[in-house]
Amino acid sequence: MISAEWWRKNDDNSVSCFLCFRGCKIADGHCGACGVRFNEKGVLISPYLGKFCACAVDPVEKKPLYHWKPDTLIYSLGSIGCTMNCPFCQNYRIARPEKTLPLTHEITAYELVRNVRDLNLDSVAFTYNEPTLQAEYICSCAPVLKENGIAVVLVTNGAMSSEAASEIISCMGNDGAVNIDIKAFNDKAYRMLDGSLGTVKSNIQSFVQAGIHTELTHLVVPGINDNIDSFAEMVEWIAAVSRDIPLHITRYFPARNYHEPPTNTELLYFMASIAKGKLRFVHIGNV
C-alpha cells in the first residue's frame, strides 16, 4: 500500500491533511472534504491510491491539450473523489459518488508501463476526476515512467497545496503537461464551487515557471462565470503570466444539480475575440 503524504497527527487523534488548499482537520473514523482520504485511528490513509474506475485511450486533444504532442493518443486513467464540489460537474458520478464505486483497475507502476507500451503509446493522463488525489501514486510511478520514456499529464482543478504542487512538479519533470481548469476569476464564484482562486493562480504560475507545458480550460457557466469584465480581467492575468499559455473557452451543458440552459455560443465567440487580443492561442470547445 502506498502511504498518504502531506498530513500530520493532532493531539486529539484527529489528523490535518495538506494535500489541497483546504487543510481539512479530520476526526477519527471520518474522511476529508474530498471523500477519499480517511482518518483511521490517528493515521491518514488513502485506500484508493493506485486504484481506478475508468481506463481509456483518448486523443490528447480531448484533455484538452492542443499544443503538446498533437494528433497522438494518450492512455487515460480516472479514480474517484474531488477537492472541489461544482454543481455542474460533468463527471460527478466518479468525482462525487453517492456510494462507493468498484475500482476495478489496480495498477502498479510496472503494469502501467506495460499497459501504455502494449498500446504503442508514450504518455499517460490522470484525468476524469481530480488527479492530485492520486499524487502519492503519481510520484511513486514517475521514476519508472521516465525510465521508459512515458510522459505524465494531469487534468486538474489546480486546488492542490503549494507543498503538494511542488513535489508533483518535481516528479513530473518538464517532458509532461498539465491542463488546469480556471473556473472563474472572483473569490465569490470559487467559494460557491468550494475552491480557492488564489491557490489556482499560484499553481498555474508554479507549473509555468517550472517549464511544464501548461494549457488552461475555462468552462463558461451561465450565472456563475459569464461576466465579461471578470473574463477580461482573467485574460489580462493569464497574459501577464505568459501570452503563450493556450486558453480553451468551453461551452457548458446542464449536469448534476445545475440546470441553466447551455452557454450561448455568441458569448463564447465574443469572449474568444477578447482573449485573442492578449493571448496567442485561444480555442473554443464543446460547440
C-alpha positions as CSV (number, residue, x, y, z in Angstrom):
1,M,0.0,0.0,0.0
2,I,1.2,3.5,-0.9
3,S,1.3,5.7,2.2
4,A,-0.6,9.0,2.3
5,E,1.6,12.1,2.5
6,W,1.1,15.8,3.4
7,W,-0.6,15.3,6.8
8,R,0.1,15.5,10.5
9,K,-1.5,13.9,13.6
10,N,-3.0,16.2,16.1
11,D,-3.2,15.8,19.9
12,D,-6.9,14.9,19.8
13,N,-6.3,12.0,17.5
14,S,-7.6,14.0,14.5
15,V,-5.4,14.4,11.5
16,S,-4.8,17.5,9.4
17,C,-4.5,16.9,5.6
18,F,-2.5,19.3,3.5
19,L,-3.0,17.8,0.0
20,C,-5.2,20.6,-1.1
21,F,-5.6,24.2,-0.1
22,R,-8.4,23.4,2.4
23,G,-6.2,21.7,5.1
24,C,-9.1,19.5,6.4
25,K,-9.0,18.6,10.1
26,I,-10.4,15.0,10.0
27,A,-11.8,13.3,13.1
28,D,-11.0,9.6,13.7
29,G,-13.3,7.5,11.5
30,H,-14.1,10.3,9.1
31,C,-13.0,11.5,5.7
32,G,-11.9,14.8,4.3
33,A,-13.9,17.1,2.0
34,C,-12.6,15.1,-1.0
35,G,-14.4,12.0,0.2
36,V,-11.4,9.7,-0.2
37,R,-8.8,10.4,2.4
38,F,-9.6,9.0,5.8
39,N,-8.5,9.2,9.4
40,E,-8.0,5.6,10.7
41,K,-7.1,5.7,14.4
42,G,-5.0,8.8,14.0
43,V,-3.4,7.9,10.7
44,L,-4.3,9.4,7.4
45,I,-5.0,6.7,4.8
46,S,-5.9,7.0,1.1
47,P,-7.1,3.5,0.2
48,Y,-7.8,4.3,-3.4
49,L,-4.2,5.1,-4.4
50,G,-3.3,3.2,-7.5
51,K,-6.9,2.1,-8.0
52,F,-9.0,3.3,-10.9
53,C,-12.6,3.0,-12.1
54,A,-12.0,4.4,-15.6
55,C,-9.4,3.5,-18.2
56,A,-9.4,4.6,-21.8
57,V,-7.3,5.7,-24.8
58,D,-8.2,9.2,-25.8
59,P,-6.9,11.7,-28.4
60,V,-4.7,14.1,-26.5
61,E,-6.8,17.0,-27.8
62,K,-9.7,15.7,-25.6
63,K,-7.8,16.6,-22.4
64,P,-7.8,19.3,-23.9
65,L,-4.2,19.7,-24.9
66,Y,-3.8,21.2,-28.4
67,H,-0.1,22.2,-28.3
68,W,1.5,19.2,-26.7
69,K,2.0,16.0,-28.8
70,P,-0.8,16.9,-31.2
71,D,-2.5,14.2,-33.2
72,T,-1.4,11.5,-30.7
73,L,-3.3,9.2,-28.4
74,I,-2.9,9.0,-24.6
75,Y,-3.6,6.4,-22.0
76,S,-6.1,7.9,-19.6
77,L,-6.9,6.8,-16.0
78,G,-9.6,8.1,-13.6
79,S,-10.3,7.3,-10.0
80,I,-12.9,8.8,-7.5
81,G,-13.2,11.9,-5.4
82,C,-12.5,15.6,-5.9
83,T,-11.1,18.5,-4.0
84,M,-13.9,20.8,-5.2
85,N,-17.6,20.4,-5.4
86,C,-19.0,22.0,-8.6
87,P,-22.8,21.8,-9.0
88,F,-22.4,21.4,-12.8
89,C,-19.7,18.7,-12.7
90,Q,-19.8,16.5,-15.9
91,N,-18.1,13.6,-14.1
92,Y,-19.9,13.8,-10.8
93,R,-20.6,10.1,-10.8
94,I,-17.0,9.4,-10.0
95,A,-15.9,12.8,-8.7
96,R,-18.7,12.8,-6.1
97,P,-20.1,9.3,-6.0
98,E,-23.1,8.7,-3.8
99,K,-21.9,5.2,-3.0
100,T,-18.5,3.5,-3.2
101,L,-17.6,2.6,-6.8
102,P,-15.9,-0.6,-7.8
103,L,-12.3,0.3,-8.6
104,T,-11.7,-2.5,-11.0
105,H,-8.2,-1.4,-12.2
106,E,-5.5,-1.7,-9.5
107,I,-2.3,-0.9,-11.4
108,T,1.4,-1.0,-10.2
109,A,4.0,1.3,-11.8
110,Y,5.3,-1.6,-13.9
111,E,1.9,-2.7,-15.0
112,L,1.2,0.9,-16.0
113,V,4.3,0.9,-18.2
114,R,3.3,-2.4,-19.8
115,N,-0.2,-1.2,-20.5
116,V,1.0,2.0,-22.1
117,R,3.7,0.3,-24.1
118,D,1.5,-2.5,-25.3
119,L,-0.7,0.1,-26.9
120,N,2.4,1.7,-28.5
121,L,1.8,4.9,-26.6
122,D,4.2,7.2,-24.8
123,S,2.1,9.2,-22.4
124,V,-0.4,8.7,-19.6
125,A,-3.1,11.1,-18.4
126,F,-4.5,11.2,-14.9
127,T,-7.9,12.7,-15.6
128,Y,-11.7,12.4,-15.3
129,N,-11.7,13.0,-11.6
130,E,-9.3,15.2,-9.7
131,P,-5.9,13.6,-10.3
132,T,-4.0,15.1,-7.4
133,L,-5.9,12.7,-5.2
134,Q,-3.5,10.2,-6.7
135,A,-0.5,12.4,-6.1
136,E,1.4,9.9,-4.0
137,Y,0.8,7.2,-6.6
138,I,1.9,9.5,-9.5
139,C,5.1,10.5,-7.7
140,S,5.9,6.9,-6.9
141,C,5.3,5.9,-10.5
142,A,7.2,8.8,-12.1
143,P,10.7,7.4,-12.0
144,V,9.6,4.1,-13.6
145,L,7.6,6.0,-16.3
146,K,10.6,8.3,-17.0
147,E,12.9,5.3,-17.4
148,N,10.6,4.0,-20.1
149,G,10.1,7.3,-21.9
150,I,6.5,7.8,-20.8
151,A,5.3,11.3,-20.1
152,V,2.8,12.3,-17.4
153,V,-0.2,14.5,-18.0
154,L,-2.5,15.9,-15.3
155,V,-6.0,17.4,-16.0
156,T,-6.6,19.2,-12.7
157,N,-8.6,21.9,-11.0
158,G,-5.4,23.3,-9.6
159,A,-6.5,23.2,-6.0
160,M,-3.5,21.4,-4.5
161,S,-1.5,22.9,-1.8
162,S,1.8,24.5,-2.7
163,E,3.7,21.7,-0.9
164,A,1.9,19.0,-3.0
165,A,2.3,21.0,-6.2
166,S,6.0,21.4,-5.7
167,E,6.5,17.7,-5.3
168,I,4.2,16.8,-8.2
169,I,6.1,19.3,-10.4
170,S,9.5,17.8,-9.4
171,C,8.3,14.2,-10.1
172,M,6.7,15.1,-13.5
173,G,9.7,16.7,-15.0
174,N,9.3,19.1,-17.9
175,D,8.5,16.5,-20.5
176,G,4.9,16.2,-19.2
177,A,2.0,18.5,-19.4
178,V,-0.9,19.9,-17.4
179,N,-4.3,21.3,-18.2
180,I,-5.6,23.4,-15.3
181,D,-9.3,24.4,-15.1
182,I,-9.6,28.0,-14.1
183,K,-13.2,28.1,-13.2
184,A,-13.8,31.8,-12.6
185,F,-11.9,34.9,-11.7
186,N,-13.5,36.1,-8.5
187,D,-13.4,34.7,-5.0
188,K,-17.2,34.6,-4.6
189,A,-17.6,32.2,-7.5
190,Y,-14.8,30.0,-6.3
191,R,-16.3,29.8,-2.8
192,M,-19.6,28.7,-4.5
193,L,-17.6,25.9,-6.1
194,D,-15.8,25.0,-2.8
195,G,-12.5,26.2,-4.2
196,S,-9.8,28.9,-3.9
197,L,-8.9,31.2,-6.8
198,G,-5.7,32.3,-5.1
199,T,-4.5,28.7,-4.9
200,V,-5.3,28.0,-8.6
201,K,-3.5,31.2,-9.7
202,S,-0.4,30.3,-7.6
203,N,-0.3,26.8,-9.0
204,I,-0.7,27.9,-12.6
205,Q,2.3,30.2,-12.1
206,S,4.3,27.4,-10.5
207,F,3.7,24.9,-13.4
208,V,4.6,27.6,-16.0
209,Q,7.7,28.7,-14.1
210,A,8.8,25.1,-13.8
211,G,8.8,24.8,-17.6
212,I,5.9,22.2,-17.7
213,H,3.7,22.7,-20.7
214,T,0.5,24.3,-19.4
215,E,-2.9,24.8,-21.0
216,L,-5.9,26.3,-19.3
217,T,-9.6,25.5,-19.6
218,H,-12.4,28.0,-18.8
219,L,-15.9,26.4,-18.8
220,V,-18.3,29.3,-19.2
221,V,-21.3,28.6,-16.9
222,P,-24.3,31.0,-17.1
223,G,-24.9,32.7,-13.8
224,I,-21.5,31.8,-12.3
225,N,-18.7,33.0,-14.5
226,D,-20.2,34.6,-17.6
227,N,-19.4,38.2,-16.7
228,I,-17.4,39.9,-19.4
229,D,-15.5,42.2,-17.2
230,S,-14.4,39.4,-15.0
231,F,-13.4,37.3,-18.0
232,A,-11.4,40.2,-19.4
233,E,-9.6,40.5,-16.1
234,M,-8.8,36.8,-16.2
235,V,-7.3,37.1,-19.7
236,E,-5.2,40.1,-18.6
237,W,-3.8,38.0,-15.7
238,I,-3.1,35.0,-17.9
239,A,-1.3,37.2,-20.4
240,A,0.9,38.6,-17.6
241,V,2.0,35.1,-16.7
242,S,2.6,34.2,-20.4
243,R,1.0,35.1,-23.7
244,D,1.9,31.6,-24.9
245,I,-0.5,29.8,-22.5
246,P,-3.2,28.2,-24.6
247,L,-6.7,29.0,-23.3
248,H,-9.7,26.7,-24.1
249,I,-13.1,28.5,-23.7
250,T,-15.7,25.8,-23.5
251,R,-19.4,25.5,-23.6
252,Y,-21.3,24.3,-20.5
253,F,-24.3,21.9,-20.7
254,P,-26.7,21.2,-17.8
255,A,-25.3,18.4,-15.5
256,R,-25.6,17.2,-11.9
257,N,-27.5,19.9,-9.9
258,Y,-27.2,22.8,-12.3
259,H,-29.9,23.2,-14.9
260,E,-29.3,26.6,-16.6
261,P,-29.5,26.4,-20.4
262,P,-26.3,25.7,-22.3
263,T,-23.9,28.6,-22.8
264,N,-24.8,31.0,-25.6
265,T,-22.4,30.3,-28.4
266,E,-22.3,34.0,-29.4
267,L,-21.0,34.8,-25.9
268,L,-18.2,32.2,-26.4
269,Y,-17.1,33.7,-29.6
270,F,-17.2,37.2,-28.1
271,M,-15.0,36.0,-25.2
272,A,-12.7,34.4,-27.7
273,S,-12.3,37.7,-29.5
274,I,-11.3,39.4,-26.2
275,A,-8.8,36.7,-25.4
276,K,-7.2,36.7,-28.8
277,G,-6.3,40.4,-28.3
278,K,-4.0,39.2,-25.4
279,L,-3.1,35.5,-25.9
280,R,-1.5,33.7,-28.8
281,F,-3.6,30.6,-28.7
282,V,-7.3,30.6,-28.0
283,H,-9.7,27.7,-28.7
284,I,-13.4,27.2,-28.3
285,G,-14.7,23.8,-27.2
286,N,-18.0,21.9,-26.8
287,V,-19.7,23.7,-29.7
